[in-house]
Amino acid sequence: MPTTHIAENAHELALQNFDTAANAMDLDPDTRERIKYPERVLTVSIPVRMDNGRVHRFEGFRVQHSTARGPAKGGIRFHPQVTLDEVKALATWMTWKCAVVNIPFGGGKGGITCDPKHMSQIELEHMTRRYTSAILPLIGPEQDIPAPDVYTNPQTMAWIMDTYSMTKGYSIPGVVTGKPLSLGGSLGRNEATGRGVYYTVESACEHLKMHLHGARVIVQGFGNAGSVAAELLYKAGAHIIAVSDSTGCIYNRAGLNIPEVIQMKSLCGHLEGFPDAEAILPQEMFALECDILVPAALENMIHEANAASVNARIVAEAANGPLTPAADRILQDKGTFIIPDILCNAGGVTVSYFEWVQDTQHLFWDAKDIYKRLEHVMKVSFNDVLKIHTERKVPMRIAANMLGIGRVAEAVQIRGIYP
Ligand code: GLU
């Protein structure tokens, strides 16, 4: 099991990160006050008749942190630890993330406190549809566009799209991204987050004059983002020496055969028992010497108690908020090069943007085109952040926040205040 360390309030952390960057930019107090907090927060009650005949009430949220640069954009998370504060934090990060990669969206996020691993497909469908109907006044292709996040997937998006469309009376594929291809989804969306992580790691290696070929990599979290990043790094010749998921960690000093690990995980649903690997504990995994560590699970996985043992040259944040501020400071002091989440994992929302553009134009692009455009966006954004990092002598995280916050600040200043 991963070491969960959820004592720190994610929204407080997001606000702290904001203040650090806003101070470094010398952002004026009026603009700060306008862009720091969510614009809209909705809590909904979701009654669902469960398979056993009883009614269970779930709690759900949708937060629009900013619509200054365009419609709110961000995923929907199904997880037992979802709280309103977590959703607020994730929505805030989406605002800066979309601005860092310069796509015309604001930031939003949604979630339901539930345990999807212990729910049937029918229960999940009913919960998703009732949630969609509850947040319906907020969402729409020009208002707020949900997407997959932890434990939601293209099927979840299909249910949302169908519920929304049925209510409006006609099909509106652009209300969500990360849809199945048959409903107007985009090629490359499923693997976009992991692919974006890979492009930023390539850029970081180039900057640090490190070879990706032969680099030792650890991937914590083997879901959509982690497994795709692991596979692309493996194909580039890196040695993926350890990977973990919520069931355990596996390790092989010489490198794991990632396509086989992926195959086993899809067949058995866990990593444990993979041949040619040793089972280790999460704290042992974080302490392994490596070149690149990719935290690709939940928030706050690297914290005050385990950060000192991390032995990596690069930390590539495929997850949202995987480092607490204390861990961030410890790793900065060690000289670790951190590719911050709002840059590193922005490939997902970037291809979501491509999907939305394709839906709007009713014209679809081929996979090569998507990868080329994604690589371009990720590499330009990496260099934009790196430029602030080197010129202003601030850590990469602050540099990314300065870039994102600066773009949002410019938008609200030029729009003025209504009325
Ligand atoms: N949930 C993903 C993220 O945190 C993707 C959001 C989207 O595509 O809108 O970036």
Residues whose N, C-alpha, C, O or C-beta is under 5 A from the ligand:
A	BS01	LIG	K73 G74 G75 I145 A147 P148 D149 N345 G348 V349 S352
